[in-house]
Amino acid sequence: MIRTPASVKAASLIALSLLVLPACGDNDDNDDNAIEEIPTNYIGLYKTDCIANTVLDLSHTIRTVDMQADGGFARSEEYFSDACQTSALQLRVEGTVQEKGDLPENPQLDMLNFSVSEVYIKVNTDLLKNTLNTTKFCGISDWAVGQERDVSGADCRGFTIKKGDVVQEVVDDREGTLYFGNNFALLLNETNDRPNAIDEKIPFHKQ
């Protein structure tokens, strides 16, 4: 079997992360109809199990979402080179979340809009750190392992999520376990449309 050199894999990770980023865009709903408060059953920290991954040259990921009573949210995705033991990259996004009512095509699902205010990236391997520094990713040439960097307003050469974006989602609450749309992973979204179905294979468990 031919093994891909680690340096090539790291470069591939960066290239793919620039190409397959989130579904962000203008809010397609009327703000006058916005429901300002998040239902109490959604408030809290939710986390997935260790999920087998098929992209980014990494094998697994863990995703979390924290929805707060004051309308704030934090979402994170951590990518691993093994079964969720060796972390390679973490993406964290913060902002505000609004419920927008039932999805017209499927009233069982609620519509949520995640408005982005801050975006952070943390690199957790020397190999990836060196690649980011060499390419001056997001205009930064002093990336350090374990140091989270704010890239909310940086020019990241195709990294599309930024301050002011709105990520449109759907959610289904099943006895305290949340199921989000098929494109809920920030690094995997490839459409600007709101999902019209949930991903039943990836439950978010309340912590």
ChimeraX attribute file (.defattr): number of C-alpha atoms within 10 A of each C-alpha:
attribute: neighborCount
match mode: 1-to-1
recipient: residues
	/A:1	3
	/A:2	4
	/A:3	5
	/A:4	8
	/A:5	8
	/A:6	12
	/A:7	13
	/A:8	11
	/A:9	16
	/A:10	22
	/A:11	18
	/A:12	14
	/A:13	18
	/A:14	18
	/A:15	14
	/A:16	16
	/A:17	18
	/A:18	16
	/A:19	16
	/A:20	19
	/A:21	19
	/A:22	25
	/A:23	25
	/A:24	24
	/A:25	18
	/A:26	12
	/A:27	17
	/A:28	12
	/A:29	12
	/A:30	8
	/A:31	10
	/A:32	6
	/A:33	10
	/A:34	14
	/A:35	13
	/A:36	13
	/A:37	14
	/A:38	19
	/A:39	11
	/A:40	10
	/A:41	11
	/A:42	19
	/A:43	18
	/A:44	14
	/A:45	17
	/A:46	20
	/A:47	21
	/A:48	20
	/A:49	15
	/A:50	17
	/A:51	17
	/A:52	15
	/A:53	17
	/A:54	10
	/A:55	14
	/A:56	22
	/A:57	19
	/A:58	20
	/A:59	16
	/A:60	23
	/A:61	25
	/A:62	21
	/A:63	23
	/A:64	20
	/A:65	23
	/A:66	18
	/A:67	20
	/A:68	18
	/A:69	13
	/A:70	12
	/A:71	16
	/A:72	17
	/A:73	23
	/A:74	20
	/A:75	21
	/A:76	21
	/A:77	21
	/A:78	19
	/A:79	27
	/A:80	25
	/A:81	17
	/A:82	15
	/A:83	17
	/A:84	18
	/A:85	11
	/A:86	13
	/A:87	20
	/A:88	24
	/A:89	22
	/A:90	20
	/A:91	19
	/A:92	21
	/A:93	24
	/A:94	21
	/A:95	20
	/A:96	17
	/A:97	24
	/A:98	20
	/A:99	21
	/A:100	22
	/A:101	15
	/A:102	15
	/A:103	19
	/A:104	11
	/A:105	9
	/A:106	10
	/A:107	10
	/A:108	13
	/A:109	22
	/A:110	18
	/A:111	24
	/A:112	24
	/A:113	21
	/A:114	25
	/A:115	25
	/A:116	22
	/A:117	18
	/A:118	18
	/A:119	23
	/A:120	17
	/A:121	21
	/A:122	21
	/A:123	22
	/A:124	20
	/A:125	16
	/A:126	14
	/A:127	16
	/A:128	23
	/A:129	22
	/A:130	19
	/A:131	19
	/A:132	22
	/A:133	16
	/A:134	13
	/A:135	13
	/A:136	14
	/A:137	20
	/A:138	19
	/A:139	14
	/A:140	16
	/A:141	15
	/A:142	13
	/A:143	22
	/A:144	18
	/A:145	17
	/A:146	16
	/A:147	12
	/A:148	17
	/A:149	17
	/A:150	15
	/A:151	20
	/A:152	20
	/A:153	14
	/A:154	15
	/A:155	14
	/A:156	17
	/A:157	12
	/A:158	13
	/A:159	19
	/A:160	18
	/A:161	25
	/A:162	22
	/A:163	18
	/A:164	17
	/A:165	20
	/A:166	25
	/A:167	24
	/A:168	27
	/A:169	26
	/A:170	26
	/A:171	24
	/A:172	21
	/A:173	16
	/A:174	9
	/A:175	7
	/A:176	13
	/A:177	17
	/A:178	22
	/A:179	23
	/A:180	24
	/A:181	21
	/A:182	19
	/A:183	23
	/A:184	22
	/A:185	19
	/A:186	21
	/A:187	21
	/A:188	18
	/A:189	18
	/A:190	14
	/A:191	14
	/A:192	17
	/A:193	16
	/A:194	22
	/A:195	20
	/A:196	16
	/A:197	19
	/A:198	20
	/A:199	15
	/A:200	12
	/A:201	9
	/A:202	19
	/A:203	19
	/A:204	20
	/A:205	16
	/A:206	17
	/A:207	11
